[in-house]
Every structure is written in C-alpha cells, then in structure tokens.
Amino acid sequence: MINREKYSLLYVLFLLTQISFSQNPITKEEGVSDPHIRVFNDTIYLYSGHDSSPEDKLWNMKDWRVFSSTNLLDFTLEETISPKENYMDDNSFDCWASDASTRKGKYYFYFSDKKRGIGVMVSDSPKGPFKDALNKPLVAPMHDPTIFIDDDKNKTPYIIYGDKSEAYYIAALNDDMISTAETPKPITIHGDLWKNAPKWMDKNYVFKYNNTYYLSWGRDYAVSKNIYGPYQSVGALGKGHHLDEFAHGSFFWWKGQFYHVWCYYLKKGFKFRETIITYCHISDDGKIVTDTQFLDAHFKNGVGQYDASWNVIEAEWFYEKSSEIEKKGTLGKGFLLTNIQNKSWVRFANINLNKQSKIEFTVKNIQEKGKLEIRDGGVKGKLLGSVFISSSNKKKETQKIVSTIKKIKGKRDLYFKFIGDHNFYLELDSFKFLE
C-alpha cells in the first residue's frame, strides 16, 4: 500500500529541486556558469555551463543546463545536455560556453568543446531534447559562441566566437543555421581596453541597439556601426559585484526591461561559479550602465520583485511597461521613465505589502492635467487609490504627489495607470510607500 503522505512529501521535495526562487545567485542550482539568456515565445531560457564542484581547481564541466522562467521569480531546470549526446561522445569535462537561437520553428544549441571547436544541436523545443545536427564541429578551432540575429530584411544570423590569443571571429550563417555562409573573419577592436585585456580573453557577447552593435567581453565593451567592425572600445559595463575580466555575461530584453546576467568565481584559485542578475540601462549617450547600485541595496532579493519597506523603488526597476514609455538618463544623473501619456501604464510585480496606506511618487516635467491610478493585478484591476496631477506649479520641475491606497497585505502586482488630457505628459522618477 502506498504511503500517500510520504509520497506527497517526496513529490514536493522533487519540485523544490527543480525550481529555484528569485534571488542572487539567479538559481539555487550551484555551479551555473557562462550564462546566455534568450527569450523565446515570451519565456526566458537560460543556457549555461555547469561547474561540478566548489573544490575543483581546474575547469570540470561535464554537461550544459537549460533553465526556463516565465516571471523572473523562479528558474526551472528543463534539460541537462550531456556530451554523450553530441559528437564529443564521451565523459568529457570540457563542456564550455554555449548559446541558442531559433529559426523557422526549430531551436539550435551551440556548444563549445573546450577550445577544439563549436558544435550545434537542434530541437523542436527551446528546452530540448537536442540532437547533434552535424556530428562534427560547425567551426574549429576556438570556443565561446554568441549567435546574433540582425534586424535586416533577411534577419541574417551570425556566429561570433574565439579569444584574444588569435581574435574574435565572425561569420554569417546560412538559413539552415548549421552551416557558415562565408569564411570566418577576424574582428578588429581598437582602444586600450582591448589592447590591455588578457591574451586569453574570450567571453564575447553581441547585441544591437539603435543601429549600433555592442560587443562585450568580461567587464568591458566596444561599439561599431558595422557588425564586422572595426569596433571602438568604450568602457566598463559597470563597477562592483565581481563585474571584472572573469565575468562571462549576456544581456536580454523582456517586457520592455533590459537585464544583465554574468557569472563569477566564488573563491580565488577554484573553478566554481555562480550567476547573478540585475537591471541594466543604456544611457542617453549610448553607454551601457549595469545597475550595480540595485545590487548594492538588494542583492539577494533579485529582480522582478519588490518590498514596500524599501526606502525608494526607482522607476527604472519596473517589471513591465506600455510600449510608448521610454527609459532615459545617464550614469551620473540617474534614470527615469519618460513619455508617459494618457493610457500609459507601468507594472511592478510581486510587491511585498504590509498594509501600507500611502504611496509617494516623485514625478517631473508635468504637462497639462491628469490622474494616476493604482490598480491591483492588472490595468483594469481593482482600484486601490488615485491622485490628480496638474502642471499648475510650473516653477517646480520635480514634484512629489501622494495617493492614499486601500490597505492590503501580501505580494501584489501593482499597475500605475495614467489618464489625462490629449497633451498630458510626465516623467516618473521613483516612488515609495508610507505608513
């Protein structure tokens, strides 16, 4: 006879081993390294390496991991990819960095076989299972693939890989995603940041924003107007929280927000890493600003959830927004949300509330008249409070407005909905809860 109570407990424990709740590190699965995040069908997928033990003094990476999340609060382990499932065909310890992409309903997993080469596997699902598409390397030698899909008419795919000992290389891929359309070309990077980078520097990642290509490595990055380069060094991605030359990271957009993830070694001399996440911004002058200030204050909290007890919740930490709202600012002056108009809305998910009775908003550059509504669970959710907004006091660029709210307790998704005249406009800097 089955002991149902024991069975239920075991099932719960099993689920807990598959799901890791939001915090830094990003998962409770230990040893998550070389993180590349892709968003497929509004779901976040983390493709990572896996360091075997905190006691390893050499890289001991026996497989790759695929995690998924639909809310940034938990990452579910979906698949463990073994080198026995591809051309490596052994008990290799050399499962280095990977990336993924999609085309015409198929999903492609690109993996490093140490520095010997880069292979490719294919699946009908972003979570796998994946099957070796070539049974040999796609490109060789070298490692650390990034797959970049351009926004031209053909959505041209590229593979970028390599390290400074030779160069980063780039090649367009064919439409089949498993063959190169050209001979790989070395990428030229100008500037002291690249010149002074260690000879072994790998860890590339490439994305595009406002017709500019961004190429990052470790702590630093460069930009170009041409995917092939040359690239010009710009500066550091951020400061603090192990964002250094050993950080292998990637960037992704989700629900209008921009994020940066990277891994770091837990202990000097040992090859065991964890992956962390924070909000990221692109400043008005096109520079990347990793929000390490958020990590300074809320490291273990992670992204995608908030607490009403915080001294301030910055607007740029939003969870989701309507499409017309823009994030503007600089590293020195800070960031805020602009272009807020009639029918605009901003969502802050999973705010931990404890019967707070008021919210104080810091707003700027109000034009005409409007109203800010606080709604629970959706743009049309239960109305918790509202406050009228007017540009009557034009002498003050910054204003603080306070709305009383119905006292509720527990985690809530709060939507700030803006209603106003045809020319209504404002900028949201931050907010905080009052007792």
MOZIQUI-V258093 format. One record per residue. N is the residue number from 1. RES is the residue in one letter. SS is DSSP state (H for helix, E for strand, C for the rest). PHI is phi in whole degrees, 0 to 359 (none if undefined). PSI is psi in whole degrees, -180 to 180 (NA if undefined). Layout:
# MOZIQUI-V258093
N:RES:SS:PHI:PSI / N:RES:SS:PHI:PSI
This chain:
# MOZIQUI-V258093
1:M:C:none:135 / 2:I:C:284:131 / 3:N:C:281:97 / 4:R:H:296:-36 / 5:E:H:295:-43 / 6:K:H:293:-41 / 7:Y:H:298:-42 / 8:S:H:297:-41 / 9:L:H:296:-43 / 10:L:H:297:-38 / 11:Y:H:295:-41 / 12:V:H:297:-44 / 13:L:H:298:-38 / 14:F:H:298:-46 / 15:L:H:299:-40 / 16:L:H:295:-29 / 17:T:H:284:-19 / 18:Q:H:266:-19 / 19:I:E:238:134 / 20:S:E:236:126 / 21:F:E:278:151 / 22:S:C:308:131 / 23:Q:C:181:-179 / 24:N:C:245:127 / 25:P:C:301:162 / 26:I:C:292:-28 / 27:T:C:228:159 / 28:K:C:277:-11 / 29:E:C:293:117 / 30:E:C:280:154 / 31:G:C:80:18 / 32:V:E:286:121 / 33:S:E:226:164 / 34:D:E:48:57 / 35:P:E:282:127 / 36:H:E:240:123 / 37:I:E:253:134 / 38:R:E:233:148 / 39:V:E:249:117 / 40:F:E:238:125 / 41:N:C:53:44 / 42:D:C:65:17 / 43:T:E:245:139 / 44:I:E:273:129 / 45:Y:E:239:126 / 46:L:E:256:117 / 47:Y:E:256:121 / 48:S:E:220:161 / 49:G:E:277:180 / 50:H:E:214:109 / 51:D:E:283:133 / 52:S:C:285:-43 / 53:S:C:211:143 / 54:P:C:297:-14 / 55:E:C:266:-2 / 56:D:C:287:130 / 57:K:C:260:-9 / 58:L:C:236:158 / 59:W:C:297:124 / 60:N:C:230:87 / 61:M:E:240:104 / 62:K:E:265:-9 / 63:D:E:195:178 / 64:W:E:242:157 / 65:R:E:236:145 / 66:V:E:238:120 / 67:F:E:245:157 / 68:S:E:226:155 / 69:S:E:210:144 / 70:T:C:247:6 / 71:N:C:209:1 / 72:L:C:70:-2 / 73:L:C:265:-24 / 74:D:E:213:146 / 75:F:E:239:120 / 76:T:E:264:130 / 77:L:E:288:113 / 78:E:E:264:-35 / 79:E:E:203:141 / 80:T:E:248:120 / 81:I:E:258:121 / 82:S:E:264:147 / 83:P:H:296:-17 / 84:K:H:293:-16 / 85:E:H:268:1 / 86:N:C:226:-169 / 87:Y:C:297:-19 / 88:M:C:299:-41 / 89:D:C:51:43 / 90:D:C:205:-175 / 91:N:C:267:51 / 92:S:C:297:148 / 93:F:C:258:14 / 94:D:E:248:35 / 95:C:E:276:80 / 96:W:E:279:-163 / 97:A:E:302:156 / 98:S:E:218:172 / 99:D:E:205:174 / 100:A:E:215:159 / 101:S:E:204:175 / 102:T:E:220:152 / 103:R:E:196:130 / 104:K:C:51:44 / 105:G:C:82:-3 / 106:K:E:254:155 / 107:Y:E:238:137 / 108:Y:E:238:132 / 109:F:E:246:119 / 110:Y:E:253:130 / 111:F:E:228:151 / 112:S:E:266:134 / 113:D:E:257:77 / 114:K:C:52:-130 / 115:K:C:259:8 / 116:R:C:283:-28 / 117:G:C:168:178 / 118:I:E:235:125 / 119:G:E:254:176 / 120:V:E:218:136 / 121:M:E:239:159 / 122:V:E:227:150 / 123:S:E:209:163 / 124:D:C:274:-5 / 125:S:C:224:145 / 126:P:C:295:-18 / 127:K:C:263:0 / 128:G:C:88:-170 / 129:P:C:289:151 / 130:F:C:255:146 / 131:K:E:238:138 / 132:D:E:301:126 / 133:A:C:274:-22 / 134:L:C:235:-24 / 135:N:C:58:29 / 136:K:C:193:168 / 137:P:C:295:146 / 138:L:C:285:-45 / 139:V:E:223:150 / 140:A:C:201:151 / 141:P:C:282:-156 / 142:M:C:89:-180 / 143:H:C:201:-170 / 144:D:C:56:73 / 145:P:C:279:141 / 146:T:E:240:132 / 147:I:E:255:121 / 148:F:E:241:130 / 149:I:E:253:117 / 150:D:C:284:169 / 151:D:C:258:22 / 152:D:C:285:179 / 153:K:C:301:-37 / 154:N:C:269:0 / 155:K:C:50:54 / 156:T:C:299:127 / 157:P:E:269:146 / 158:Y:E:227:151 / 159:I:E:245:131 / 160:I:E:240:135 / 161:Y:E:199:174 / 162:G:E:112:-170 / 163:D:E:211:175 / 164:K:C:290:-18 / 165:S:C:301:-31 / 166:E:C:243:-70 / 167:A:E:178:166 / 168:Y:E:283:139 / 169:Y:E:246:153 / 170:I:E:224:142 / 171:A:E:211:138 / 172:A:E:290:144 / 173:L:E:262:154 / 174:N:C:287:171 / 175:D:C:297:-22 / 176:D:C:283:-10 / 177:M:C:66:5 / 178:I:C:235:14 / 179:S:C:212:152 / 180:T:E:272:144 / 181:A:C:269:-4 / 182:E:C:199:167 / 183:T:C:289:130 / 184:P:C:304:139 / 185:K:E:244:142 / 186:P:E:289:146 / 187:I:C:261:129 / 188:T:C:269:131 / 189:I:E:236:122 / 190:H:E:264:154 / 191:G:C:113:158 / 192:D:H:293:-30 / 193:L:H:300:-45 / 194:W:H:285:-39 / 195:K:H:302:-38 / 196:N:C:269:-3 / 197:A:C:294:149 / 198:P:C:302:152 / 199:K:C:299:-30 / 200:W:C:279:-3 / 201:M:C:306:120 / 202:D:C:241:-123 / 203:K:C:59:32 / 204:N:C:289:152 / 205:Y:E:212:141 / 206:V:E:230:134 / 207:F:E:215:171 / 208:K:E:233:140 / 209:Y:E:211:128 / 210:N:C:49:50 / 211:N:C:64:18 / 212:T:E:241:135 / 213:Y:E:266:131 / 214:Y:E:250:126 / 215:L:E:240:115 / 216:S:E:249:156 / 217:W:E:207:131 / 218:G:C:53:-115 / 219:R:C:266:-18 / 220:D:E:243:173 / 221:Y:E:204:165 / 222:A:E:223:165 / 223:V:E:227:159 / 224:S:E:203:158 / 225:K:C:266:-1 / 226:N:C:230:131 / 227:I:C:302:-31 / 228:Y:C:277:-9 / 229:G:C:91:-169 / 230:P:C:289:157 / 231:Y:E:254:148 / 232:Q:E:248:126 / 233:S:E:301:141 / 234:V:E:246:-57 / 235:G:E:169:-164 / 236:A:E:278:149 / 237:L:C:288:-25 / 238:G:C:175:-175 / 239:K:C:223:131 / 240:G:C:97:173 / 241:H:C:55:45 / 242:H:C:61:24 / 243:L:C:276:80 / 244:D:C:228:-165 / 245:E:C:294:-18 / 246:F:C:269:-4 / 247:A:C:283:120 / 248:H:E:257:116 / 249:G:E:227:177 / 250:S:E:208:169 / 251:F:E:232:152 / 252:F:E:203:152 / 253:W:E:258:141 / 254:W:E:207:124 / 255:K:C:54:37 / 256:G:C:86:-6 / 257:Q:E:260:155 / 258:F:E:243:133 / 259:Y:E:231:154 / 260:H:E:233:129 / 261:V:E:238:146 / 262:W:E:202:162 / 263:C:E:249:161 / 264:Y:E:211:157 / 265:Y:E:281:133 / 266:L:C:286:-31 / 267:K:C:214:132 / 268:K:C:300:134 / 269:G:C:90:-7 / 270:F:C:239:141 / 271:K:C:263:69 / 272:F:C:220:125 / 273:R:E:235:162 / 274:E:E:229:160 / 275:T:E:245:135 / 276:I:E:236:164 / 277:I:E:222:147 / 278:T:E:207:171 / 279:Y:E:290:153 / 280:C:E:223:153 / 281:H:E:224:152 / 282:I:E:247:117 / 283:S:C:288:170 / 284:D:C:300:-25 / 285:D:C:263:15 / 286:G:C:86:9 / 287:K:C:270:147 / 288:I:E:280:133 / 289:V:E:233:102 / 290:T:E:284:129 / 291:D:C:279:73 / 292:T:H:287:-18 / 293:Q:H:295:-36 / 294:F:H:298:-42 / 295:L:H:295:-37 / 296:D:H:304:-40 / 297:A:H:268:-33 / 298:H:H:222:41 / 299:F:C:306:-56 / 300:K:C:289:-21 / 301:N:C:295:-36 / 302:G:C:75:-179 / 303:V:C:266:165 / 304:G:C:83:5 / 305:Q:C:210:155 / 306:Y:E:217:166 / 307:D:E:229:131 / 308:A:C:295:-13 / 309:S:C:278:-10 / 310:W:C:298:148 / 311:N:C:297:-33 / 312:V:C:204:147 / 313:I:E:242:112 / 314:E:E:288:142 / 315:A:H:299:-34 / 316:E:H:288:-4 / 317:W:H:269:15 / 318:F:C:306:159 / 319:Y:C:267:-39 / 320:E:E:203:154 / 321:K:E:212:162 / 322:S:C:288:155 / 323:S:C:294:-29 / 324:E:C:284:-19 / 325:I:C:289:140 / 326:E:E:238:151 / 327:K:E:260:124 / 328:K:E:229:159 / 329:G:E:141:-173 / 330:T:E:220:167 / 331:L:C:300:-42 / 332:G:C:287:-41 / 333:K:C:267:-14 / 334:G:E:91:179 / 335:F:E:236:155 / 336:L:E:208:175 / 337:L:E:259:128 / 338:T:E:242:176 / 339:N:E:62:32 / 340:I:E:281:124 / 341:Q:C:232:-176 / 342:N:C:303:131 / 343:K:C:78:3 / 344:S:C:291:155 / 345:W:E:209:153 / 346:V:E:226:137 / 347:R:E:247:132 / 348:F:E:241:109 / 349:A:E:272:152 / 350:N:E:53:51 / 351:I:E:277:125 / 352:N:E:279:107 / 353:L:E:256:148 / 354:N:E:224:58 / 355:K:C:62:35 / 356:Q:C:295:149 / 357:S:C:249:-11 / 358:K:E:215:154 / 359:I:E:234:131 / 360:E:E:254:121 / 361:F:E:257:137 / 362:T:E:258:116 / 363:V:E:236:161 / 364:K:E:222:157 / 365:N:E:51:51 / 366:I:E:290:136 / 367:Q:E:233:129 / 368:E:C:65:-160 / 369:K:E:245:150 / 370:G:E:194:-168 / 371:K:E:214:142 / 372:L:E:250:122 / 373:E:E:254:140 / 374:I:E:254:116 / 375:R:E:239:149 / 376:D:E:259:117 / 377:G:C:87:-7 / 378:G:C:175:166 / 379:V:C:299:-31 / 380:K:C:252:18 / 381:G:C:288:-177 / 382:K:E:302:131 / 383:L:E:284:119 / 384:L:E:263:-24 / 385:G:E:176:167 / 386:S:E:203:160 / 387:V:E:212:139 / 388:F:E:279:147 / 389:I:E:233:136 / 390:S:E:218:150 / 391:S:C:268:18 / 392:S:C:299:-34 / 393:N:C:263:77 / 394:K:C:284:-11 / 395:K:C:288:-23 / 396:K:C:257:112 / 397:E:C:293:-38 / 398:T:E:253:133 / 399:Q:E:228:151 / 400:K:E:248:125 / 401:I:E:238:142 / 402:V:E:239:133 / 403:S:E:240:134 / 404:T:E:283:149 / 405:I:C:226:156 / 406:K:C:293:137 / 407:K:C:286:121 / 408:I:C:226:159 / 409:K:E:231:147 / 410:G:E:104:-175 / 411:K:E:276:130 / 412:R:E:224:147 / 413:D:E:269:115 / 414:L:E:256:133 / 415:Y:E:249:127 / 416:F:E:261:110 / 417:K:E:253:134 / 418:F:E:248:130 / 419:I:E:231:135 / 420:G:E:193:-174 / 421:D:C:296:174 / 422:H:C:301:-38 / 423:N:C:261:14 / 424:F:C:297:138 / 425:Y:E:201:143 / 426:L:E:200:173 / 427:E:E:235:137 / 428:L:E:254:122 / 429:D:E:265:-49 / 430:S:E:192:177 / 431:F:E:206:163 / 432:K:E:209:157 / 433:F:E:266:144 / 434:L:E:241:149 / 435:E:C:288:NA
